[in-house]
Amino acid sequence: MHCIFIHGPVASGKLTVARELQKLSPLPIHHNHLAVDAALSLFPFGSDPFRRMREQLWRTAFQEAARAGQSFIFTFAPEATVRRGLIDELVEIIEAVAGRVLFVELTCSQAEIAQRIDATERARHGKLLSLELYQELREQGAFQFPALPTPVISIDTGKMKAGEAATAIHSKVRSVLNDN
């Protein structure tokens, strides 16, 4: 079993690419906002109860997938309210059942983020839609996060369409999994 762990900044296309990837490899997607939205239903973003609930939801998702042998795609937006150690814990859960976590990094320029941030489809998941708020949060260090494990592939989504990115990821993941 494996987890394709797609991460990148706000508006880099994580969920869009994950959905395109799902068309090529019908793995379920557990995207970032499932836990974020659930925790937000009870607590303000970033509060201690919010953080604990979000962590528990992510941890439970990884544990149940590992227990069932269910490979999946996970999307993650690195930001300062997430403990870096949590990522290591999630990896350990998968590796404990001889699974693999394959990190996929999406990047894009600040200009691309500015063009995408208020897209209509982002509103469906309660995502950050204000360029001004994004810039303010960025200046305050809200999106600073320690380095994640080395990705098997890194893609600039400002230079590659979502379907092309998904095809590249699918090919790389198959190659990595077949080499082991």
Disulfide bonds with the S-S distance in Angstrom:
none
